[in-house]
Amino acid sequence: MASQSPNKSAKKLQFKQKILSTISGNKNQISKAIMESNQPVSVGKQTRPNSRLRRIEEKMRAADLEIDSDSDSSNDGWDTDLDDVASASEEEYEDPLKAMYINECKKKGMTPVSHYVRHFTDKGLHLSHLGLGSRDIKILAQSLVENTATVKLDLQDNRLEGEGAVAIANMMKENTTIKEINLAENRIRSEGANAVAEMLLYNTEMLSLNVSGNDFEDNDAEILSEPIMINFHLQTLNLSHNKFSIIGGQFLGSAIAQNDGIEDLDLSWNHLRKKGAHAIAIALRSNVRLKYLNLSWNGFADDGAAIMGETLKYNNTLLELDLSNNRIGVKGAKALALGLAVNDTIRVIKIGKNPIYAEGCCSILEAINRNPRTVIVDIEMQDILIDDVCGKILEEITKKFPTIKITHGGFSNNSGLKSIKVDPMAVLQEYIESHNLRIIDLFNRFDRDNSRTVDKREFLDGMKTLDVPLTKDQLLELVDRLDADGDGQIAYGELVSSSRGILLDKRTIKKKKLAADKEIEELAKQADTTSLSPVIRSNSTSRKSIVAAIAELQDKGLLAPNASITHGAHGASLSPRKSIAKLEGINKSKALASPQPRSISVVSNKSNYSK
């Protein structure tokens, strides 16, 4: 190492002495703190010394040794150590649990989860879609044992598997501050089911548990049924997207029947079938707390629907029932209608994506219409076409209940009524334009950490604060559309891309309209009204363009009402070609003197039209 100049060495020594004098001034207080820190500090089940105070003590000793040395050339590393003492980050030690977590990660050679470090004290700790494995979760669980700030823990869509689920379940046995936990889509399987069941037996303070999409089977339903049966504090339970079949449904039905705490139960996307439906129906007759029940995508068929319809005659607590996509036909719809005709508590009924057709829809609507005590505010019959008979019942219901919401798949082709599907992205784009906003302005309202991404829940919550005229279902459709890659996050780029698509569609429609208007104008201009055989030349084979042009000529009195027109074919499979239309029988003076009702006969070499 090169020797330093005398002036530089003197300045350096003077700086060191200044730092050491500052430390010495507080030496008594630090020594006292060090003496008190000889007892280890308890952190969950582990102990560790007060590392910060010991580190300061080591720096002091190192400084004493260095100040006694006469050699300037032996100061290699001195400045770095002083900088560590003088600029040690207080944030690193502001919470011993956070420090423990970082130190444990370093010991294991792993990178700390930055989002967890930044949001350690958040009430809602969102760690979903981060690809966390069992090793990451084990260290997190150790840190979360004594965490008294977090109330909601979201670990959805990681790689916990059974081992990670065991770590979280053991942590939740001791931590009763966390009231809501989401372990969905982690493939924790039977090992995780056992751990979760044991956790429910120990932790009686948890309010919400989501274990959707974890490959649970019927034997796991048996394992989970006992703690569900006796844990009365649990209010929300999501067991959807698993592999429960008839036997699993029977175990869970028996548990729900005896549980007086659960209010919201999601069993959608399983395979409960008729016997599973029967077990759940029996549970509904004895359960006095369940209010929201999702049984969609379970293959109930007509028999299962009949069982649920019979149950609705007796149940007086259920507020919302979802039976969407259950292979229910007309017979099942009629049986379900018998229950709805007398039920006085159901507010929302979802029966969409079932082959009940217009006949089944009419039965359900008529049952609700003639029930004097009904309190239904939302009827969802998504993707189901209705007819004019249903339309009349709809009109009666909406007059009787002006605030009711009824969703259906539109009117059948033989109906004179039409249903217009709203594009939620187009509505949002209209809102942005009408409020003179930019896409970035809108996105920044939701993106509070400037990460250029927001999760679905943040986006939905943000949209609800705006006055965009979209229903709940339309908002959900919009969110699914914006989350194009299905990662649960909405990126700024995805919103821009969707907005650009809407703008391009609008421009395309505008161009087509302008082109059509120009074509009609050209056709009208080409009519030679001075000739007894005026000719219109056009490359268009569009029936609409030709008829519109003829109508315009007649409105201007340039074409006789009974003119006969011959034009080219207009089949979709044929390429456009020149079309020569010969207009015969024009009598301009008569047409102007005595206008007659429009009557156009269009003769085509492919087909005949009359208008």
Secondary structure, DSSP 8 states (H G I E B T S, - for coil): -----HHHHHHHHHHHHHHHHHHHHTHHHHHHHHHHTTS-EEETTEEE--HHHHHHHHHHHHHHHHHT---GGG-TTHHHHHHHHHT--TGGGS-HHHHHHHHHHHHTT----HHHHHTTT-SEEE-TTS--BHHHHHHHHHHHTT--S--EEE--SSB-HHHHHHHHHHHHHH--S--EEE--SS--HHHHHHHHHHHHHH-----EEE--SS---HHHHHHHHHHHHH--S--EEE--SS---HHHHHHHHHHHHH-SS--EEE--SS--HHHHHHHHHHHHHH-SS--EEE--SS--HHHHHHHHHHHHTT--S--EEE--SS---HHHHHHHHHHHTT-SS--EEE--SSTTHHHHHHHHHHHHHT-TT----EEEETT--B-HHHHHHHHHHHHH-TT-EEEES-B-TT-S-------HHHHHHHHHHHTT--HHHHHHHH-TT--SEEEHHHHHHHHHTS-----HHHHHHHHHHH-TT-SSEEEHHHHHHHHHHHHHHHHHHHHHHHHHHHHHHHHHHT--TTSSS-EEEES---HHHHHHHHHHHHHTT-S-TT-EEEE----TTS----EEEE-----HHHHHHS------EEEESS-EEE-
